[in-house]
């Protein structure tokens, strides 16, 4: 009926949906730092620690893209 396959839906959800989720999580981290009055160092530590997992996921995607896998 529709010309969209399951693979296309999954790829769209993984790229755009995950990008929106990561952006929202970064906003939550920023809002947490602002409301708690963390200062510059505290904000840096919050972003470094809480966003480290997201950075690893993105690095994995970049490495796979560079290697052509």
PyMOL Python script that loads the backbone (N, CA, C, O; Angstrom):
from pymol import cmd

cmd.read_pdbstr("""\
ATOM      1  N   UNK A   1       0.818  -1.178   0.000  1.00  0.00           N
ATOM      2  CA  UNK A   1       0.000   0.000   0.000  1.00  0.00           C
ATOM      3  C   UNK A   1       0.870   1.253   0.000  1.00  0.00           C
ATOM      4  O   UNK A   1       0.683   2.138  -0.835  1.00  0.00           O
ATOM      5  N   UNK A   2       1.820   1.333   0.933  1.00  0.00           N
ATOM      6  CA  UNK A   2       2.728   2.473   0.967  1.00  0.00           C
ATOM      7  C   UNK A   2       4.056   2.056   0.350  1.00  0.00           C
ATOM      8  O   UNK A   2       4.409   0.876   0.360  1.00  0.00           O
ATOM      9  N   UNK A   3       4.786   3.019  -0.182  1.00  0.00           N
ATOM     10  CA  UNK A   3       6.054   2.726  -0.835  1.00  0.00           C
ATOM     11  C   UNK A   3       7.229   2.868   0.125  1.00  0.00           C
ATOM     12  O   UNK A   3       8.368   3.038  -0.309  1.00  0.00           O
ATOM     13  N   UNK A   4       6.960   2.799   1.426  1.00  0.00           N
ATOM     14  CA  UNK A   4       8.015   2.926   2.423  1.00  0.00           C
ATOM     15  C   UNK A   4       8.250   1.562   3.049  1.00  0.00           C
ATOM     16  O   UNK A   4       7.308   0.904   3.490  1.00  0.00           O
ATOM     17  N   UNK A   5       9.503   1.142   3.087  1.00  0.00           N
ATOM     18  CA  UNK A   5       9.828  -0.148   3.668  1.00  0.00           C
ATOM     19  C   UNK A   5      10.153   0.008   5.149  1.00  0.00           C
ATOM     20  O   UNK A   5      10.336   1.119   5.647  1.00  0.00           O
ATOM     21  N   UNK A   6      10.222  -1.111   5.834  1.00  0.00           N
ATOM     22  CA  UNK A   6      10.557  -1.104   7.249  1.00  0.00           C
ATOM     23  C   UNK A   6      11.971  -0.570   7.473  1.00  0.00           C
ATOM     24  O   UNK A   6      12.231   0.115   8.462  1.00  0.00           O
ATOM     25  N   UNK A   7      12.879  -0.883   6.556  1.00  0.00           N
ATOM     26  CA  UNK A   7      14.253  -0.399   6.670  1.00  0.00           C
ATOM     27  C   UNK A   7      14.313   1.129   6.575  1.00  0.00           C
ATOM     28  O   UNK A   7      15.068   1.764   7.310  1.00  0.00           O
ATOM     29  N   UNK A   8      13.533   1.712   5.687  1.00  0.00           N
ATOM     30  CA  UNK A   8      13.512   3.166   5.554  1.00  0.00           C
ATOM     31  C   UNK A   8      12.942   3.832   6.790  1.00  0.00           C
ATOM     32  O   UNK A   8      13.438   4.877   7.210  1.00  0.00           O
ATOM     33  N   UNK A   9      11.918   3.252   7.377  1.00  0.00           N
ATOM     34  CA  UNK A   9      11.344   3.798   8.602  1.00  0.00           C
ATOM     35  C   UNK A   9      12.347   3.718   9.741  1.00  0.00           C
ATOM     36  O   UNK A   9      12.498   4.666  10.512  1.00  0.00           O
ATOM     37  N   UNK A  10      13.036   2.582   9.844  1.00  0.00           N
ATOM     38  CA  UNK A  10      14.039   2.411  10.899  1.00  0.00           C
ATOM     39  C   UNK A  10      15.185   3.390  10.733  1.00  0.00           C
ATOM     40  O   UNK A  10      15.634   3.989  11.710  1.00  0.00           O
ATOM     41  N   UNK A  11      15.664   3.559   9.510  1.00  0.00           N
ATOM     42  CA  UNK A  11      16.773   4.486   9.250  1.00  0.00           C
ATOM     43  C   UNK A  11      16.359   5.925   9.576  1.00  0.00           C
ATOM     44  O   UNK A  11      17.132   6.677  10.169  1.00  0.00           O
ATOM     45  N   UNK A  12      15.152   6.299   9.192  1.00  0.00           N
ATOM     46  CA  UNK A  12      14.653   7.645   9.494  1.00  0.00           C
ATOM     47  C   UNK A  12      14.541   7.851  10.999  1.00  0.00           C
ATOM     48  O   UNK A  12      14.963   8.884  11.519  1.00  0.00           O
ATOM     49  N   UNK A  13      13.980   6.883  11.694  1.00  0.00           N
ATOM     50  CA  UNK A  13      13.835   6.990  13.134  1.00  0.00           C
ATOM     51  C   UNK A  13      15.161   7.027  13.855  1.00  0.00           C
ATOM     52  O   UNK A  13      15.319   7.751  14.837  1.00  0.00           O
ATOM     53  N   UNK A  14      16.117   6.252  13.374  1.00  0.00           N
ATOM     54  CA  UNK A  14      17.420   6.223  14.018  1.00  0.00           C
ATOM     55  C   UNK A  14      18.178   7.524  13.799  1.00  0.00           C
ATOM     56  O   UNK A  14      18.835   8.008  14.720  1.00  0.00           O
ATOM     57  N   UNK A  15      18.104   8.092  12.625  1.00  0.00           N
ATOM     58  CA  UNK A  15      18.864   9.318  12.373  1.00  0.00           C
ATOM     59  C   UNK A  15      18.171  10.541  12.956  1.00  0.00           C
ATOM     60  O   UNK A  15      18.760  11.247  13.774  1.00  0.00           O
ATOM     61  N   UNK A  16      16.944  10.803  12.556  1.00  0.00           N
ATOM     62  CA  UNK A  16      16.258  12.019  12.995  1.00  0.00           C
ATOM     63  C   UNK A  16      15.704  11.900  14.407  1.00  0.00           C
ATOM     64  O   UNK A  16      15.811  12.835  15.201  1.00  0.00           O
ATOM     65  N   UNK A  17      15.118  10.763  14.717  1.00  0.00           N
ATOM     66  CA  UNK A  17      14.572  10.573  16.056  1.00  0.00           C
ATOM     67  C   UNK A  17      15.651  10.610  17.124  1.00  0.00           C
ATOM     68  O   UNK A  17      15.474  11.222  18.177  1.00  0.00           O
ATOM     69  N   UNK A  18      16.762   9.956  16.851  1.00  0.00           N
ATOM     70  CA  UNK A  18      17.857   9.952  17.810  1.00  0.00           C
ATOM     71  C   UNK A  18      18.519  11.325  17.903  1.00  0.00           C
ATOM     72  O   UNK A  18      18.941  11.736  18.984  1.00  0.00           O
ATOM     73  N   UNK A  19      18.612  12.027  16.796  1.00  0.00           N
ATOM     74  CA  UNK A  19      19.178  13.383  16.831  1.00  0.00           C
ATOM     75  C   UNK A  19      18.302  14.310  17.675  1.00  0.00           C
ATOM     76  O   UNK A  19      18.820  15.121  18.443  1.00  0.00           O
ATOM     77  N   UNK A  20      16.996  14.194  17.538  1.00  0.00           N
ATOM     78  CA  UNK A  20      16.091  15.003  18.360  1.00  0.00           C
ATOM     79  C   UNK A  20      16.190  14.623  19.837  1.00  0.00           C
ATOM     80  O   UNK A  20      16.152  15.491  20.708  1.00  0.00           O
ATOM     81  N   UNK A  21      16.314  13.336  20.113  1.00  0.00           N
ATOM     82  CA  UNK A  21      16.446  12.881  21.495  1.00  0.00           C
ATOM     83  C   UNK A  21      17.743  13.388  22.125  1.00  0.00           C
ATOM     84  O   UNK A  21      17.739  13.832  23.273  1.00  0.00           O
ATOM     85  N   UNK A  22      18.839  13.326  21.393  1.00  0.00           N
ATOM     86  CA  UNK A  22      20.116  13.828  21.902  1.00  0.00           C
ATOM     87  C   UNK A  22      20.042  15.332  22.126  1.00  0.00           C
ATOM     88  O   UNK A  22      20.533  15.832  23.138  1.00  0.00           O
ATOM     89  N   UNK A  23      19.438  16.053  21.196  1.00  0.00           N
ATOM     90  CA  UNK A  23      19.275  17.492  21.380  1.00  0.00           C
ATOM     91  C   UNK A  23      18.444  17.823  22.603  1.00  0.00           C
ATOM     92  O   UNK A  23      18.757  18.762  23.334  1.00  0.00           O
ATOM     93  N   UNK A  24      17.385  17.058  22.829  1.00  0.00           N
ATOM     94  CA  UNK A  24      16.546  17.279  24.001  1.00  0.00           C
ATOM     95  C   UNK A  24      17.310  16.976  25.287  1.00  0.00           C
ATOM     96  O   UNK A  24      17.171  17.699  26.274  1.00  0.00           O
ATOM     97  N   UNK A  25      18.114  15.916  25.284  1.00  0.00           N
ATOM     98  CA  UNK A  25      18.901  15.586  26.470  1.00  0.00           C
ATOM     99  C   UNK A  25      19.949  16.659  26.746  1.00  0.00           C
ATOM    100  O   UNK A  25      20.220  16.965  27.907  1.00  0.00           O
ATOM    101  N   UNK A  26      20.539  17.234  25.707  1.00  0.00           N
ATOM    102  CA  UNK A  26      21.490  18.325  25.914  1.00  0.00           C
ATOM    103  C   UNK A  26      20.788  19.551  26.500  1.00  0.00           C
ATOM    104  O   UNK A  26      21.348  20.248  27.346  1.00  0.00           O
ATOM    105  N   UNK A  27      19.563  19.809  26.047  1.00  0.00           N
ATOM    106  CA  UNK A  27      18.783  20.900  26.623  1.00  0.00           C
ATOM    107  C   UNK A  27      18.491  20.648  28.100  1.00  0.00           C
ATOM    108  O   UNK A  27      18.559  21.571  28.913  1.00  0.00           O
ATOM    109  N   UNK A  28      18.167  19.409  28.448  1.00  0.00           N
ATOM    110  CA  UNK A  28      17.900  19.066  29.844  1.00  0.00           C
ATOM    111  C   UNK A  28      19.150  19.280  30.693  1.00  0.00           C
ATOM    112  O   UNK A  28      19.059  19.798  31.806  1.00  0.00           O
ATOM    113  N   UNK A  29      20.306  18.888  30.185  1.00  0.00           N
ATOM    114  CA  UNK A  29      21.562  19.093  30.924  1.00  0.00           C
ATOM    115  C   UNK A  29      21.813  20.585  31.120  1.00  0.00           C
ATOM    116  O   UNK A  29      22.182  21.011  32.215  1.00  0.00           O
ATOM    117  N   UNK A  30      21.619  21.378  30.075  1.00  0.00           N
ATOM    118  CA  UNK A  30      21.822  22.825  30.175  1.00  0.00           C
ATOM    119  C   UNK A  30      20.855  23.440  31.186  1.00  0.00           C
ATOM    120  O   UNK A  30      21.243  24.281  31.996  1.00  0.00           O
ATOM    121  N   UNK A  31      19.594  23.013  31.129  1.00  0.00           N
ATOM    122  CA  UNK A  31      18.596  23.535  32.058  1.00  0.00           C
ATOM    123  C   UNK A  31      18.926  23.140  33.494  1.00  0.00           C
ATOM    124  O   UNK A  31      18.748  23.945  34.409  1.00  0.00           O
ATOM    125  N   UNK A  32      19.400  21.924  33.705  1.00  0.00           N
ATOM    126  CA  UNK A  32      19.804  21.468  35.026  1.00  0.00           C
ATOM    127  C   UNK A  32      20.962  22.306  35.560  1.00  0.00           C
ATOM    128  O   UNK A  32      20.965  22.684  36.732  1.00  0.00           O
ATOM    129  N   UNK A  33      21.936  22.597  34.714  1.00  0.00           N
ATOM    130  CA  UNK A  33      23.073  23.414  35.136  1.00  0.00           C
ATOM    131  C   UNK A  33      22.635  24.841  35.458  1.00  0.00           C
ATOM    132  O   UNK A  33      23.124  25.437  36.418  1.00  0.00           O
ATOM    133  N   UNK A  34      21.725  25.386  34.670  1.00  0.00           N
ATOM    134  CA  UNK A  34      21.253  26.754  34.883  1.00  0.00           C
ATOM    135  C   UNK A  34      20.446  26.866  36.170  1.00  0.00           C
ATOM    136  O   UNK A  34      20.649  27.795  36.951  1.00  0.00           O
ATOM    137  N   UNK A  35      19.538  25.932  36.394  1.00  0.00           N
ATOM    138  CA  UNK A  35      18.684  25.997  37.577  1.00  0.00           C
ATOM    139  C   UNK A  35      19.426  25.701  38.869  1.00  0.00           C
ATOM    140  O   UNK A  35      19.035  26.179  39.934  1.00  0.00           O
ATOM    141  N   UNK A  36      20.495  24.918  38.785  1.00  0.00           N
ATOM    142  CA  UNK A  36      21.237  24.585  40.001  1.00  0.00           C
ATOM    143  C   UNK A  36      22.323  25.615  40.297  1.00  0.00           C
ATOM    144  O   UNK A  36      22.939  25.567  41.362  1.00  0.00           O
ATOM    145  N   UNK A  37      22.568  26.540  39.381  1.00  0.00           N
ATOM    146  CA  UNK A  37      23.601  27.550  39.577  1.00  0.00           C
ATOM    147  C   UNK A  37      24.991  26.938  39.608  1.00  0.00           C
ATOM    148  O   UNK A  37      25.808  27.276  40.465  1.00  0.00           O
ATOM    149  N   UNK A  38      25.251  26.051  38.684  1.00  0.00           N
ATOM    150  CA  UNK A  38      26.485  25.266  38.694  1.00  0.00           C
ATOM    151  C   UNK A  38      27.720  26.092  38.363  1.00  0.00           C
ATOM    152  O   UNK A  38      28.819  25.695  38.750  1.00  0.00           O
ATOM    153  N   UNK A  39      27.600  27.196  37.683  1.00  0.00           N
ATOM    154  CA  UNK A  39      28.774  27.962  37.270  1.00  0.00           C
ATOM    155  C   UNK A  39      29.419  27.350  36.044  1.00  0.00           C
ATOM    156  O   UNK A  39      28.921  26.368  35.493  1.00  0.00           O
ATOM    157  N   UNK A  40      30.532  27.933  35.618  1.00  0.00           N
ATOM    158  CA  UNK A  40      31.181  27.457  34.390  1.00  0.00           C
ATOM    159  C   UNK A  40      31.768  26.062  34.550  1.00  0.00           C
ATOM    160  O   UNK A  40      31.546  25.190  33.710  1.00  0.00           O
ATOM    161  N   UNK A  41      32.515  25.851  35.628  1.00  0.00           N
ATOM    162  CA  UNK A  41      33.151  24.548  35.832  1.00  0.00           C
ATOM    163  C   UNK A  41      32.099  23.468  36.056  1.00  0.00           C
ATOM    164  O   UNK A  41      32.203  22.376  35.497  1.00  0.00           O
ATOM    165  N   UNK A  42      31.104  23.759  36.856  1.00  0.00           N
ATOM    166  CA  UNK A  42      30.044  22.786  37.107  1.00  0.00           C
ATOM    167  C   UNK A  42      29.272  22.438  35.847  1.00  0.00           C
ATOM    168  O   UNK A  42      28.922  21.280  35.624  1.00  0.00           O
ATOM    169  N   UNK A  43      29.008  23.443  35.028  1.00  0.00           N
ATOM    170  CA  UNK A  43      28.310  23.195  33.763  1.00  0.00           C
ATOM    171  C   UNK A  43      29.161  22.336  32.845  1.00  0.00           C
ATOM    172  O   UNK A  43      28.653  21.421  32.197  1.00  0.00           O
ATOM    173  N   UNK A  44      30.460  22.628  32.789  1.00  0.00           N
ATOM    174  CA  UNK A  44      31.357  21.817  31.959  1.00  0.00           C
ATOM    175  C   UNK A  44      31.376  20.378  32.436  1.00  0.00           C
ATOM    176  O   UNK A  44      31.318  19.454  31.625  1.00  0.00           O
ATOM    177  N   UNK A  45      31.456  20.179  33.741  1.00  0.00           N
ATOM    178  CA  UNK A  45      31.494  18.822  34.284  1.00  0.00           C
ATOM    179  C   UNK A  45      30.184  18.098  34.001  1.00  0.00           C
ATOM    180  O   UNK A  45      30.196  16.921  33.640  1.00  0.00           O
ATOM    181  N   UNK A  46      29.051  18.787  34.161  1.00  0.00           N
ATOM    182  CA  UNK A  46      27.758  18.167  33.847  1.00  0.00           C
ATOM    183  C   UNK A  46      27.691  17.737  32.383  1.00  0.00           C
ATOM    184  O   UNK A  46      27.289  16.614  32.078  1.00  0.00           O
ATOM    185  N   UNK A  47      28.084  18.632  31.486  1.00  0.00           N
ATOM    186  CA  UNK A  47      28.046  18.274  30.072  1.00  0.00           C
ATOM    187  C   UNK A  47      29.021  17.157  29.757  1.00  0.00           C
ATOM    188  O   UNK A  47      28.693  16.251  28.990  1.00  0.00           O
ATOM    189  N   UNK A  48      30.214  17.203  30.334  1.00  0.00           N
ATOM    190  CA  UNK A  48      31.225  16.190  30.042  1.00  0.00           C
ATOM    191  C   UNK A  48      30.763  14.815  30.518  1.00  0.00           C
ATOM    192  O   UNK A  48      30.836  13.842  29.768  1.00  0.00           O
ATOM    193  N   UNK A  49      30.295  14.732  31.745  1.00  0.00           N
ATOM    194  CA  UNK A  49      29.930  13.443  32.318  1.00  0.00           C
ATOM    195  C   UNK A  49      28.630  12.910  31.717  1.00  0.00           C
ATOM    196  O   UNK A  49      28.566  11.751  31.309  1.00  0.00           O
ATOM    197  N   UNK A  50      27.597  13.748  31.660  1.00  0.00           N
ATOM    198  CA  UNK A  50      26.295  13.267  31.215  1.00  0.00           C
ATOM    199  C   UNK A  50      26.208  13.088  29.697  1.00  0.00           C
ATOM    200  O   UNK A  50      25.417  12.276  29.217  1.00  0.00           O
ATOM    201  N   UNK A  51      27.001  13.826  28.949  1.00  0.00           N
ATOM    202  CA  UNK A  51      26.946  13.701  27.491  1.00  0.00           C
ATOM    203  C   UNK A  51      28.014  12.753  26.952  1.00  0.00           C
ATOM    204  O   UNK A  51      28.122  12.573  25.739  1.00  0.00           O
ATOM    205  N   UNK A  52      28.794  12.150  27.828  1.00  0.00           N
ATOM    206  CA  UNK A  52      29.872  11.267  27.379  1.00  0.00           C
ATOM    207  C   UNK A  52      29.331  10.041  26.643  1.00  0.00           C
ATOM    208  O   UNK A  52      29.921   9.611  25.652  1.00  0.00           O
ATOM    209  N   UNK A  53      28.232   9.479  27.107  1.00  0.00           N
ATOM    210  CA  UNK A  53      27.627   8.334  26.433  1.00  0.00           C
ATOM    211  C   UNK A  53      27.111   8.678  25.055  1.00  0.00           C
ATOM    212  O   UNK A  53      27.236   7.885  24.121  1.00  0.00           O
ATOM    213  N   UNK A  54      26.525   9.872  24.923  1.00  0.00           N
ATOM    214  CA  UNK A  54      26.047  10.301  23.607  1.00  0.00           C
ATOM    215  C   UNK A  54      27.214  10.497  22.647  1.00  0.00           C
ATOM    216  O   UNK A  54      27.114  10.182  21.462  1.00  0.00           O
ATOM    217  N   UNK A  55      28.313  11.017  23.164  1.00  0.00           N
ATOM    218  CA  UNK A  55      29.502  11.219  22.340  1.00  0.00           C
ATOM    219  C   UNK A  55      30.041   9.881  21.846  1.00  0.00           C
ATOM    220  O   UNK A  55      30.460   9.768  20.694  1.00  0.00           O
ATOM    221  N   UNK A  56      30.033   8.874  22.704  1.00  0.00           N
ATOM    222  CA  UNK A  56      30.484   7.547  22.300  1.00  0.00           C
ATOM    223  C   UNK A  56      29.611   6.953  21.214  1.00  0.00           C
ATOM    224  O   UNK A  56      30.117   6.330  20.280  1.00  0.00           O
ATOM    225  N   UNK A  57      28.307   7.138  21.325  1.00  0.00           N
ATOM    226  CA  UNK A  57      27.397   6.628  20.298  1.00  0.00           C
ATOM    227  C   UNK A  57      27.636   7.323  18.968  1.00  0.00           C
ATOM    228  O   UNK A  57      27.663   6.677  17.920  1.00  0.00           O
ATOM    229  N   UNK A  58      27.811   8.642  19.008  1.00  0.00           N
ATOM    230  CA  UNK A  58      28.074   9.376  17.768  1.00  0.00           C
ATOM    231  C   UNK A  58      29.425   9.018  17.180  1.00  0.00           C
ATOM    232  O   UNK A  58      29.571   8.943  15.960  1.00  0.00           O
ATOM    233  N   UNK A  59      30.421   8.795  18.038  1.00  0.00           N
ATOM    234  CA  UNK A  59      31.748   8.410  17.553  1.00  0.00           C
ATOM    235  C   UNK A  59      31.680   7.059  16.851  1.00  0.00           C
ATOM    236  O   UNK A  59      32.343   6.849  15.835  1.00  0.00           O
ATOM    237  N   UNK A  60      30.883   6.152  17.387  1.00  0.00           N
ATOM    238  CA  UNK A  60      30.725   4.846  16.754  1.00  0.00           C
ATOM    239  C   UNK A  60      30.142   4.989  15.348  1.00  0.00           C
ATOM    240  O   UNK A  60      30.583   4.322  14.412  1.00  0.00           O
ATOM    241  N   UNK A  61      29.156   5.858  15.214  1.00  0.00           N
ATOM    242  CA  UNK A  61      28.561   6.068  13.888  1.00  0.00           C
ATOM    243  C   UNK A  61      29.566   6.676  12.909  1.00  0.00           C
ATOM    244  O   UNK A  61      29.617   6.284  11.743  1.00  0.00           O
ATOM    245  N   UNK A  62      30.362   7.633  13.384  1.00  0.00           N
ATOM    246  CA  UNK A  62      31.354   8.277  12.524  1.00  0.00           C
ATOM    247  C   UNK A  62      32.424   7.279  12.107  1.00  0.00           C
ATOM    248  O   UNK A  62      32.822   7.243  10.942  1.00  0.00           O
ATOM    249  N   UNK A  63      32.893   6.468  13.054  1.00  0.00           N
ATOM    250  CA  UNK A  63      33.921   5.461  12.735  1.00  0.00           C
ATOM    251  C   UNK A  63      33.407   4.465  11.726  1.00  0.00           C
ATOM    252  O   UNK A  63      34.127   4.094  10.799  1.00  0.00           O
ATOM    253  N   UNK A  64      32.156   4.019  11.890  1.00  0.00           N
ATOM    254  CA  UNK A  64      31.580   3.089  10.907  1.00  0.00           C
ATOM    255  C   UNK A  64      31.473   3.750   9.535  1.00  0.00           C
ATOM    256  O   UNK A  64      31.697   3.096   8.517  1.00  0.00           O
ATOM    257  N   UNK A  65      31.134   5.038   9.498  1.00  0.00           N
ATOM    258  CA  UNK A  65      31.008   5.751   8.230  1.00  0.00           C
ATOM    259  C   UNK A  65      32.371   5.905   7.560  1.00  0.00           C
ATOM    260  O   UNK A  65      32.487   5.722   6.348  1.00  0.00           O
ATOM    261  N   UNK A  66      33.407   6.240   8.337  1.00  0.00           N
ATOM    262  CA  UNK A  66      34.743   6.430   7.783  1.00  0.00           C
ATOM    263  C   UNK A  66      35.289   5.106   7.245  1.00  0.00           C
ATOM    264  O   UNK A  66      35.912   5.071   6.184  1.00  0.00           O
ATOM    265  N   UNK A  67      35.053   4.024   7.981  1.00  0.00           N
ATOM    266  CA  UNK A  67      35.562   2.719   7.565  1.00  0.00           C
ATOM    267  C   UNK A  67      34.726   2.091   6.444  1.00  0.00           C
ATOM    268  O   UNK A  67      35.141   1.114   5.821  1.00  0.00           O
ATOM    269  N   UNK A  68      33.552   2.661   6.197  1.00  0.00           N
ATOM    270  CA  UNK A  68      32.707   2.165   5.115  1.00  0.00           C
ATOM    271  C   UNK A  68      31.950   0.891   5.471  1.00  0.00           C
ATOM    272  O   UNK A  68      31.636   0.086   4.594  1.00  0.00           O
ATOM    273  N   UNK A  69      31.662   0.709   6.737  1.00  0.00           N
ATOM    274  CA  UNK A  69      30.944  -0.497   7.168  1.00  0.00           C
ATOM    275  C   UNK A  69      29.449  -0.270   7.178  1.00  0.00           C
ATOM    276  O   UNK A  69      28.689  -1.178   7.515  1.00  0.00           O
TER     277      UNK A  69
END
""", "prot")
cmd.dss("prot")
cmd.show_as("cartoon", "prot")
cmd.util.cbc("prot")
cmd.orient("prot")
